[in-house]
Structures are given as structure tokens and as C-alpha cells.
Amino acid sequence: MSPKNLNASSKTHKFLLNYLKDKQTFQIYKKFEKDIKLNEDFIVAVSGGPDSLALCFLSKIYSIKKDLKVKYLHVDHKLRNNSTKEAKFVKLLLKKFSTNVEILTWVGKKPKSNIQSVARDKRYALMINKAKKLKINNILLGHHKDDLVENFFIRILRGSGLNGMVSFDQKTNLKNINLIRPLLKFTKTNLEYITKKVFKNYVEDSSNKNDKFKRVKIRNFIKNLELEGLDKDKFNLTIKNLRFANESIKHFVEKNLKDNSTNSNVNKFVILNKNFFLQPEEVVFRSLTEVLKSVGKKYYSTRGKKIDKLIYQIKNDNSFKTTLGNCVIKKVNNSIIVSKEC
């Protein structure tokens, strides 16, 4: 880097670090720094809303202090007429803070139903593909404490079990890329404060007010519950306690997989013995789900109803052969053999 560029970079860093002189901004940043504990280069997903812009600022300060490289990505889904205009606005807004945003565009046919879910999957796919090209293993996402509550109610409506209701972890892995949510201990109010203080502006996503989307309906429902006395701190404590229970179940799932399944690396199949299916119902369900995900090389789990049907078949049929989750499942005597479907 030339002396001129170094000098410009130093001035930018000093300009950004000056925001930490504000007491509330400094307290939010110190909490962020304490929780993230990341010593590798990373990518930040930028939507342009107040949550992601706050993440941009906090992560930029973190990268300066830790001397890490950071890349910023914005996905233009092309789902709204003004999406490209918004993408350019975000790029120009962050350019003022010496932050370069690369715009990734979703090209192709758009869904007519389940739009937000499909868009999320496509967004992750585009960013993960870019992360692999850049050889960066970490992507930071702007989910915050309020999203935990929304996610809980959405999963209830989907009929999720305990694992689904509380599985909004700070760090997950998708296709060997870490998806990190460093803002889960922050409220939306905290993040809006940062964004208004630093950027003075942000993108208003019109879909956030469109109650045809399930998430928006849930958000409005939660607001009504707050008017009736919902205490979010107590609610988060409930989620925390449910997570403790969930971790206990995970322990027994791991034990069941270790004690009652055998992996054949040569022939690439898994053998499940009789004791595998003599555990508590939830342990059997989760254990079998994990086996199918592992053997079938799939990130998303097979639907619960299909797993339940398979377990019933295993326990009640003397012999059978079926396919599920990109796997072939065959019963031989008292054992189950799971292999990848060709």
C-alpha cells in the first residue's frame, strides 16, 4: 500500500474510532468485542437496514483493532422494483465510511410462494459461494435478540419440536462456512441507536410492513403481547432454560450415535443396532435424523412426519427396503443399514 493510501486509511480509522467516545456506543462495542471472539478474516452480510448497518460499524471497528480483513456483501434479490436502487444506496452510504460493498445479484426465476424463505436460502447460497472463492470461512449475520423471539413463535406455528424452537445459535455451519450471529445479545433498540448515531440513514424494507408474510404477522402479534405485558427479558430466560434442556437431549443423542451405530468408511454406510431404537423417543428421532443427514450429505433435515413413519416401519416390519433423505434404508435381521442413494 502506498504512503498516500496508508495515510488515508489511518485518517478513516481515526474517524471511525472517534465514535467510541460516545458512552453508549462504546458500551455496545465492548460487549460486541467480548462476545464475538473471532481471530480470522470474515464477511459481513449487509441488507442496509439498521441491524446490518450497526453490524457493519461494529465489525469495522473490530477489524481495525484486530487487524483483520473484512468483506461486505449485499444481495440484490430483484424481488422489488426498487431493490437495485436500494443496493446502490447502501453501497454509496458505506463508501463514505471507506467501506466497500460488493453487490451480489439473484439472477433467475423468482418464487410466487414461500418468498422470504426461498430468498433467505438463495441469499445464503450466493454469499457462501463468494466466501469460498475468497477463501474466507466466516460470515457475520445481523440477527439480534428480538429475532430470537420471532423465530420461537414461527417455529411453533410450523409444529417444530424443542430443538427447532431454540435452534437459533450464535454459530452454525453451512457447507463448511461458519454463519455467525454476534448480535443475539443486543436489542433492535441498541442497534438502531448505533445506526442513527453513525450513518444517520438506512434502508426501509417495505416487506417488513407487509402482513402477507408470516414473519410480519408474528412481529405484529408480539407487539400486541407486549401491550398485554409480555416481558422479553423473562421470555429470553425461558428460551435459555429450554436450551439447557435441549443440550441434555443432545448429550444422549451423541451417546446413542457413539454406542449404537457403526460407520463403514470403506463401503460408505452406517449400521444401526437394535439398541439404537430402544432409547427414549426424542433421542431415537434425533439420532436417526442425524444419520440420514450425514449419509445423505444434506444440510436440511428430512421432514419430521417422514422420520416418524420410518421409525414405526423399523420397529414393526421384520424386513424392508426404502429410500428417504437421499439414503437407502434396509433392515437386515435386527440391524438397520443406511447407505447413500445412487
C-alpha positions as a Markdown table, in Angstrom:
| # | Residue | x | y | z |
|---|---|---|---|---|
| 1 | Met | 0.0 | 0.0 | 0.0 |
| 2 | Ser | 1.3 | 3.5 | -0.9 |
| 3 | Pro | 2.1 | 6.1 | 1.8 |
| 4 | Lys | -0.8 | 8.1 | 0.4 |
| 5 | Asn | -3.2 | 5.2 | 0.9 |
| 6 | Leu | -1.8 | 4.4 | 4.3 |
| 7 | Asn | -2.4 | 8.0 | 5.4 |
| 8 | Ala | -6.0 | 8.0 | 4.1 |
| 9 | Ser | -6.6 | 4.6 | 5.8 |
| 10 | Ser | -5.2 | 6.0 | 9.1 |
| 11 | Lys | -7.5 | 9.0 | 8.9 |
| 12 | Thr | -10.5 | 6.8 | 8.2 |
| 13 | His | -9.7 | 4.6 | 11.2 |
| 14 | Lys | -9.3 | 7.6 | 13.5 |
| 15 | Phe | -12.6 | 9.0 | 12.2 |
| 16 | Leu | -14.5 | 5.7 | 12.9 |
| 17 | Leu | -12.8 | 5.2 | 16.3 |
| 18 | Asn | -13.9 | 8.6 | 17.4 |
| 19 | Tyr | -17.5 | 7.3 | 17.5 |
| 20 | Leu | -16.4 | 5.2 | 20.5 |
| 21 | Lys | -16.1 | 8.5 | 22.5 |
| 22 | Asp | -19.9 | 8.3 | 22.9 |
| 23 | Lys | -20.6 | 6.4 | 26.1 |
| 24 | Gln | -23.5 | 4.2 | 24.8 |
| 25 | Thr | -21.7 | 3.4 | 21.5 |
| 26 | Phe | -18.6 | 2.4 | 23.5 |
| 27 | Gln | -20.5 | 0.1 | 25.8 |
| 28 | Ile | -22.3 | -1.6 | 22.9 |
| 29 | Tyr | -19.0 | -2.1 | 21.1 |
| 30 | Lys | -17.2 | -3.5 | 24.2 |
| 31 | Lys | -20.0 | -6.1 | 24.6 |
| 32 | Phe | -19.7 | -6.9 | 20.9 |
| 33 | Glu | -16.0 | -7.3 | 21.1 |
| 34 | Lys | -16.2 | -9.6 | 24.2 |
| 35 | Asp | -18.8 | -11.9 | 22.6 |
| 36 | Ile | -17.5 | -12.3 | 19.1 |
| 37 | Lys | -14.0 | -13.8 | 19.8 |
| 38 | Leu | -13.1 | -14.1 | 16.2 |
| 39 | Asn | -9.4 | -14.0 | 15.0 |
| 40 | Glu | -9.9 | -14.8 | 11.3 |
| 41 | Asp | -10.9 | -12.8 | 8.3 |
| 42 | Phe | -14.6 | -12.5 | 7.8 |
| 43 | Ile | -17.5 | -11.4 | 5.6 |
| 44 | Val | -20.4 | -9.2 | 6.7 |
| 45 | Ala | -23.9 | -9.6 | 5.2 |
| 46 | Val | -25.3 | -6.1 | 4.6 |
| 47 | Ser | -29.0 | -5.6 | 4.0 |
| 48 | Gly | -29.0 | -1.9 | 4.5 |
| 49 | Gly | -31.4 | -2.0 | 7.4 |
| 50 | Pro | -30.5 | -0.6 | 10.9 |
| 51 | Asp | -29.4 | -4.0 | 12.2 |
| 52 | Ser | -26.9 | -4.8 | 9.5 |
| 53 | Leu | -25.6 | -1.3 | 9.3 |
| 54 | Ala | -24.9 | -1.4 | 13.1 |
| 55 | Leu | -23.1 | -4.7 | 12.4 |
| 56 | Cys | -21.1 | -3.0 | 9.7 |
| 57 | Phe | -19.9 | -0.4 | 12.1 |
| 58 | Leu | -19.1 | -2.7 | 15.0 |
| 59 | Ser | -17.3 | -5.2 | 12.7 |
| 60 | Lys | -15.3 | -2.5 | 11.0 |
| 61 | Ile | -14.1 | -1.2 | 14.4 |
| 62 | Tyr | -13.3 | -4.8 | 15.4 |
| 63 | Ser | -11.4 | -5.5 | 12.2 |
| 64 | Ile | -9.3 | -2.3 | 12.8 |
| 65 | Lys | -8.5 | -3.3 | 16.3 |
| 66 | Lys | -7.7 | -6.9 | 15.5 |
| 67 | Asp | -6.0 | -6.2 | 12.1 |
| 68 | Leu | -8.3 | -8.5 | 10.2 |
| 69 | Lys | -9.6 | -8.3 | 6.6 |
| 70 | Val | -13.3 | -7.9 | 6.2 |
| 71 | Lys | -15.5 | -8.1 | 3.1 |
| 72 | Tyr | -19.0 | -6.6 | 2.9 |
| 73 | Leu | -21.7 | -8.3 | 0.7 |
| 74 | His | -25.2 | -7.1 | -0.2 |
| 75 | Val | -27.6 | -9.4 | -2.1 |
| 76 | Asp | -30.0 | -7.8 | -4.6 |
| 77 | His | -32.8 | -10.3 | -4.7 |
| 78 | Lys | -34.6 | -8.4 | -7.6 |
| 79 | Leu | -37.9 | -9.1 | -5.7 |
| 80 | Arg | -38.9 | -5.5 | -5.5 |
| 81 | Asn | -38.9 | -2.8 | -8.3 |
| 82 | Asn | -36.5 | -0.6 | -6.3 |
| 83 | Ser | -34.2 | -3.3 | -5.0 |
| 84 | Thr | -31.3 | -2.3 | -7.3 |
| 85 | Lys | -31.7 | 1.4 | -6.3 |
| 86 | Glu | -31.5 | 0.3 | -2.6 |
| 87 | Ala | -28.4 | -1.7 | -3.3 |
| 88 | Lys | -26.7 | 1.3 | -4.9 |
| 89 | Phe | -27.8 | 3.5 | -1.9 |
| 90 | Val | -26.2 | 1.0 | 0.6 |
| 91 | Lys | -23.0 | 0.9 | -1.5 |
| 92 | Leu | -22.7 | 4.7 | -1.6 |
| 93 | Leu | -23.7 | 5.1 | 2.1 |
| 94 | Leu | -20.9 | 2.8 | 3.3 |
| 95 | Lys | -18.4 | 4.2 | 0.8 |
| 96 | Lys | -18.5 | 7.4 | 2.8 |
| 97 | Phe | -17.0 | 5.3 | 5.6 |
| 98 | Ser | -14.3 | 3.7 | 3.4 |
| 99 | Thr | -16.3 | 0.5 | 3.4 |
| 100 | Asn | -16.6 | -1.2 | 0.0 |
| 101 | Val | -19.7 | -3.3 | -0.5 |
| 102 | Glu | -19.9 | -5.9 | -3.3 |
| 103 | Ile | -23.4 | -6.4 | -4.7 |
| 104 | Leu | -24.4 | -10.0 | -5.5 |
| 105 | Thr | -27.5 | -10.3 | -7.7 |
| 106 | Trp | -30.0 | -13.1 | -7.7 |
| 107 | Val | -30.5 | -13.9 | -11.4 |
| 108 | Gly | -33.3 | -16.3 | -12.4 |
| 109 | Lys | -36.9 | -17.1 | -11.8 |
| 110 | Lys | -38.4 | -15.8 | -8.6 |
| 111 | Pro | -40.8 | -17.8 | -6.4 |
| 112 | Lys | -44.5 | -17.0 | -6.0 |
| 113 | Ser | -44.9 | -18.6 | -2.6 |
| 114 | Asn | -42.8 | -19.0 | 0.5 |
| 115 | Ile | -40.9 | -16.0 | -0.8 |
| 116 | Gln | -39.0 | -15.0 | 2.3 |
| 117 | Ser | -37.8 | -18.5 | 3.0 |
| 118 | Val | -36.6 | -19.1 | -0.6 |
| 119 | Ala | -34.9 | -15.7 | -0.7 |
| 120 | Arg | -33.0 | -16.5 | 2.5 |
| 121 | Asp | -31.8 | -19.8 | 1.1 |
| 122 | Lys | -30.7 | -18.1 | -2.1 |
| 123 | Arg | -29.0 | -15.3 | -0.2 |
| 124 | Tyr | -27.0 | -17.8 | 1.9 |
| 125 | Ala | -26.1 | -19.7 | -1.3 |
| 126 | Leu | -24.7 | -16.6 | -3.0 |
| 127 | Met | -22.7 | -15.5 | 0.0 |
| 128 | Ile | -21.3 | -18.9 | 0.7 |
| 129 | Asn | -20.2 | -19.3 | -2.9 |
| 130 | Lys | -18.5 | -15.9 | -2.7 |
| 131 | Ala | -16.9 | -16.9 | 0.7 |
| 132 | Lys | -15.4 | -20.0 | -0.9 |
| 133 | Lys | -14.0 | -18.0 | -3.8 |
| 134 | Leu | -12.4 | -15.6 | -1.3 |
| 135 | Lys | -11.3 | -18.4 | 0.9 |
| 136 | Ile | -13.0 | -16.8 | 3.9 |
| 137 | Asn | -14.7 | -19.2 | 6.3 |
| 138 | Asn | -16.8 | -16.8 | 8.4 |
| 139 | Ile | -19.9 | -14.8 | 7.5 |
| 140 | Leu | -21.4 | -12.4 | 10.1 |
| 141 | Leu | -25.2 | -12.0 | 10.1 |
| 142 | Gly | -27.3 | -9.3 | 11.7 |
| 143 | His | -29.8 | -11.3 | 13.7 |
| 144 | His | -30.5 | -9.8 | 17.1 |
| 145 | Lys | -32.3 | -10.6 | 20.4 |
| 146 | Asp | -35.7 | -9.6 | 19.0 |
| 147 | Asp | -35.3 | -12.1 | 16.2 |
| 148 | Leu | -34.9 | -14.9 | 18.8 |
| 149 | Val | -38.5 | -14.2 | 20.0 |
| 150 | Glu | -39.9 | -14.1 | 16.4 |
| 151 | Asn | -38.1 | -17.3 | 15.5 |
| 152 | Phe | -39.6 | -19.1 | 18.5 |
| 153 | Phe | -43.2 | -18.3 | 17.5 |
| 154 | Ile | -42.6 | -19.0 | 13.9 |
| 155 | Arg | -41.2 | -22.5 | 14.8 |
| 156 | Ile | -44.3 | -23.1 | 17.0 |
| 157 | Leu | -46.6 | -22.4 | 14.0 |
| 158 | Arg | -44.6 | -24.9 | 12.0 |
| 159 | Gly | -45.1 | -27.6 | 14.6 |
| 160 | Ser | -41.3 | -27.7 | 15.5 |
| 161 | Gly | -40.0 | -29.7 | 18.4 |
| 162 | Leu | -37.8 | -28.3 | 21.2 |
| 163 | Asn | -34.7 | -28.4 | 19.0 |
| 164 | Gly | -36.4 | -26.4 | 16.3 |
| 165 | Met | -37.8 | -23.8 | 18.7 |
| 166 | Val | -34.4 | -22.9 | 20.3 |
| 167 | Ser | -32.0 | -23.6 | 17.3 |
| 168 | Phe | -31.0 | -20.1 | 16.6 |
| 169 | Asp | -27.4 | -20.4 | 17.6 |
| 170 | Gln | -24.7 | -17.8 | 17.7 |
| 171 | Lys | -22.7 | -20.0 | 15.3 |
| 172 | Thr | -23.8 | -22.6 | 12.8 |
| 173 | Asn | -22.1 | -24.3 | 9.9 |
| 174 | Leu | -23.5 | -24.4 | 6.4 |
| 175 | Lys | -21.5 | -26.1 | 3.6 |
| 176 | Asn | -18.3 | -25.7 | 5.7 |
| 177 | Ile | -18.8 | -22.0 | 6.1 |
| 178 | Asn | -19.4 | -20.6 | 9.6 |
| 179 | Leu | -22.6 | -18.4 | 9.9 |
| 180 | Ile | -22.0 | -16.2 | 13.0 |
| 181 | Arg | -24.7 | -14.1 | 14.7 |
| 182 | Pro | -22.7 | -11.8 | 17.0 |
| 183 | Leu | -25.7 | -9.6 | 17.8 |
| 184 | Leu | -28.0 | -12.1 | 19.6 |
| 185 | Lys | -27.5 | -10.3 | 23.0 |
| 186 | Phe | -28.5 | -6.9 | 21.5 |
| 187 | Thr | -32.0 | -5.5 | 21.2 |
| 188 | Lys | -33.1 | -3.8 | 18.0 |
| 189 | Thr | -33.2 | -0.5 | 20.0 |
| 190 | Asn | -29.4 | -0.9 | 20.7 |
| 191 | Leu | -28.7 | -1.4 | 17.0 |
| 192 | Glu | -30.9 | 1.5 | 15.8 |
| 193 | Tyr | -29.0 | 3.8 | 18.2 |
| 194 | Ile | -25.7 | 2.8 | 16.6 |
| 195 | Thr | -27.0 | 3.3 | 13.1 |
| 196 | Lys | -28.6 | 6.6 | 13.7 |
| 197 | Lys | -25.5 | 7.9 | 15.6 |
| 198 | Val | -23.1 | 6.8 | 12.9 |
| 199 | Phe | -24.9 | 6.6 | 9.5 |
| 200 | Lys | -27.9 | 8.9 | 10.1 |
| 201 | Asn | -29.8 | 6.9 | 7.4 |
| 202 | Tyr | -30.7 | 3.3 | 6.4 |
| 203 | Val | -32.9 | 1.3 | 4.1 |
| 204 | Glu | -36.6 | 0.9 | 5.0 |
| 205 | Asp | -37.6 | -2.6 | 3.7 |
| 206 | Ser | -41.3 | -2.3 | 2.7 |
| 207 | Ser | -41.8 | -6.0 | 3.0 |
| 208 | Asn | -41.2 | -5.6 | 6.8 |
| 209 | Lys | -44.7 | -3.9 | 6.9 |
| 210 | Asn | -46.4 | -6.4 | 4.5 |
| 211 | Asp | -48.6 | -8.6 | 6.7 |
| 212 | Lys | -48.9 | -11.2 | 4.0 |
| 213 | Phe | -45.6 | -12.5 | 5.2 |
| 214 | Lys | -45.7 | -14.8 | 8.3 |
| 215 | Arg | -42.7 | -13.1 | 10.0 |
| 216 | Val | -44.5 | -9.7 | 9.8 |
| 217 | Lys | -47.7 | -11.3 | 11.2 |
| 218 | Ile | -45.6 | -12.7 | 14.1 |
| 219 | Arg | -43.9 | -9.4 | 14.7 |
| 220 | Asn | -47.3 | -7.7 | 15.0 |
| 221 | Phe | -48.5 | -10.4 | 17.3 |
| 222 | Ile | -45.5 | -9.9 | 19.6 |
| 223 | Lys | -46.2 | -6.2 | 19.7 |
| 224 | Asn | -49.7 | -6.9 | 20.9 |
| 225 | Leu | -48.4 | -9.3 | 23.5 |
| 226 | Glu | -46.0 | -6.6 | 24.7 |
| 227 | Leu | -49.0 | -4.3 | 25.2 |
| 228 | Glu | -50.6 | -7.1 | 27.3 |
| 229 | Gly | -47.5 | -7.3 | 29.5 |
| 230 | Leu | -45.0 | -9.6 | 27.7 |
| 231 | Asp | -41.6 | -9.2 | 29.4 |
| 232 | Lys | -38.9 | -10.0 | 26.7 |
| 233 | Asp | -36.2 | -10.5 | 29.4 |
| 234 | Lys | -38.3 | -13.2 | 31.1 |
| 235 | Phe | -39.1 | -14.7 | 27.7 |
| 236 | Asn | -35.4 | -14.9 | 26.8 |
| 237 | Leu | -34.8 | -16.5 | 30.2 |
| 238 | Thr | -37.4 | -19.2 | 29.2 |
| 239 | Ile | -35.6 | -19.8 | 25.9 |
| 240 | Lys | -32.4 | -20.1 | 27.8 |
| 241 | Asn | -33.8 | -22.7 | 30.1 |
| 242 | Leu | -35.3 | -24.6 | 27.1 |
| 243 | Arg | -31.8 | -24.6 | 25.6 |
| 244 | Phe | -30.4 | -26.2 | 28.7 |
| 245 | Ala | -32.9 | -29.0 | 28.3 |
| 246 | Asn | -32.1 | -29.3 | 24.6 |
| 247 | Glu | -28.4 | -29.6 | 25.4 |
| 248 | Ser | -29.2 | -32.5 | 27.7 |
| 249 | Ile | -31.1 | -34.3 | 24.9 |
| 250 | Lys | -28.2 | -33.6 | 22.5 |
| 251 | His | -25.8 | -35.3 | 25.0 |
| 252 | Phe | -27.9 | -38.5 | 24.9 |
| 253 | Val | -28.2 | -38.3 | 21.1 |
| 254 | Glu | -24.4 | -38.2 | 20.8 |
| 255 | Lys | -24.1 | -41.1 | 23.2 |
| 256 | Asn | -26.6 | -43.2 | 21.2 |
| 257 | Leu | -24.8 | -42.5 | 18.0 |
| 258 | Lys | -21.5 | -43.4 | 19.6 |
| 259 | Asp | -22.6 | -46.6 | 21.3 |
| 260 | Asn | -25.2 | -48.0 | 18.9 |
| 261 | Ser | -24.0 | -47.1 | 15.3 |
| 262 | Thr | -21.1 | -48.3 | 13.3 |
| 263 | Asn | -19.6 | -46.3 | 10.3 |
| 264 | Ser | -18.1 | -48.1 | 7.4 |
| 265 | Asn | -15.7 | -45.7 | 5.7 |
| 266 | Val | -14.8 | -48.2 | 3.0 |
| 267 | Asn | -18.3 | -49.1 | 1.9 |
| 268 | Lys | -19.8 | -45.7 | 3.0 |
| 269 | Phe | -22.8 | -46.9 | 5.0 |
| 270 | Val | -23.9 | -46.8 | 8.7 |
| 271 | Ile | -25.1 | -49.8 | 10.7 |
| 272 | Leu | -27.6 | -49.2 | 13.5 |
| 273 | Asn | -28.0 | -51.9 | 16.0 |
| 274 | Lys | -31.2 | -52.9 | 17.9 |
| 275 | Asn | -30.3 | -50.8 | 21.0 |
| 276 | Phe | -30.3 | -47.7 | 18.8 |
| 277 | Phe | -34.1 | -47.8 | 18.7 |
| 278 | Leu | -34.6 | -48.7 | 22.4 |
| 279 | Gln | -33.8 | -45.2 | 23.6 |
| 280 | Pro | -36.4 | -42.5 | 24.5 |
| 281 | Glu | -38.5 | -41.5 | 21.6 |
| 282 | Glu | -36.9 | -38.0 | 21.1 |
| 283 | Val | -33.4 | -39.5 | 21.3 |
| 284 | Val | -34.2 | -42.0 | 18.6 |
| 285 | Phe | -35.9 | -39.4 | 16.4 |
| 286 | Arg | -32.9 | -37.0 | 16.5 |
| 287 | Ser | -30.3 | -39.8 | 16.2 |
| 288 | Leu | -31.9 | -41.2 | 13.1 |
| 289 | Thr | -32.3 | -37.6 | 11.7 |
| 290 | Glu | -28.5 | -37.0 | 12.1 |
| 291 | Val | -27.6 | -40.4 | 10.5 |
| 292 | Leu | -29.8 | -39.5 | 7.4 |
| 293 | Lys | -28.3 | -36.0 | 7.2 |
| 294 | Ser | -24.8 | -37.4 | 7.4 |
| 295 | Val | -25.1 | -40.3 | 5.0 |
| 296 | Gly | -27.4 | -38.3 | 2.5 |
| 297 | Lys | -25.0 | -35.4 | 2.6 |
| 298 | Lys | -27.8 | -32.9 | 3.1 |
| 299 | Tyr | -27.8 | -29.8 | 5.2 |
| 300 | Tyr | -31.5 | -29.6 | 6.0 |
| 301 | Ser | -33.2 | -32.4 | 7.9 |
| 302 | Thr | -35.8 | -34.7 | 6.5 |
| 303 | Arg | -39.4 | -33.7 | 7.5 |
| 304 | Gly | -40.4 | -35.0 | 10.9 |
| 305 | Lys | -43.5 | -36.9 | 9.7 |
| 306 | Lys | -41.4 | -38.9 | 7.3 |
| 307 | Ile | -38.9 | -39.7 | 10.1 |
| 308 | Asp | -41.8 | -40.8 | 12.4 |
| 309 | Lys | -43.2 | -43.1 | 9.7 |
| 310 | Leu | -39.7 | -44.6 | 9.1 |
| 311 | Ile | -39.2 | -45.3 | 12.8 |
| 312 | Tyr | -42.6 | -47.0 | 13.0 |
| 313 | Gln | -41.7 | -49.1 | 10.0 |
| 314 | Ile | -38.3 | -50.1 | 11.6 |
| 315 | Lys | -40.0 | -51.2 | 14.8 |
| 316 | Asn | -42.9 | -53.1 | 13.3 |
| 317 | Asp | -41.6 | -54.6 | 10.0 |
| 318 | Asn | -39.4 | -57.7 | 10.0 |
| 319 | Ser | -37.6 | -56.7 | 6.8 |
| 320 | Phe | -37.9 | -53.8 | 4.3 |
| 321 | Lys | -36.0 | -51.6 | 2.0 |
| 322 | Thr | -36.9 | -47.9 | 1.4 |
| 323 | Thr | -35.4 | -44.6 | 0.5 |
| 324 | Leu | -35.5 | -41.3 | 2.3 |
| 325 | Gly | -33.4 | -38.1 | 2.5 |
| 326 | Asn | -31.1 | -39.3 | -0.3 |
| 327 | Cys | -30.5 | -42.5 | 1.6 |
| 328 | Val | -31.3 | -46.2 | 1.2 |
| 329 | Ile | -32.5 | -47.7 | 4.4 |
| 330 | Lys | -32.6 | -51.5 | 4.7 |
| 331 | Lys | -33.5 | -53.8 | 7.6 |
| 332 | Val | -31.4 | -57.0 | 7.9 |
| 333 | Asn | -32.3 | -59.2 | 10.9 |
| 334 | Asn | -32.2 | -56.8 | 13.9 |
| 335 | Ser | -30.0 | -54.2 | 12.3 |
| 336 | Ile | -30.6 | -51.2 | 10.0 |
| 337 | Ile | -28.2 | -50.4 | 7.2 |
| 338 | Val | -28.2 | -46.8 | 5.9 |
| 339 | Ser | -26.3 | -46.1 | 2.7 |
| 340 | Lys | -26.3 | -43.2 | 0.2 |
| 341 | Glu | -28.7 | -43.4 | -2.6 |
| 342 | Cys | -27.0 | -43.7 | -6.0 |
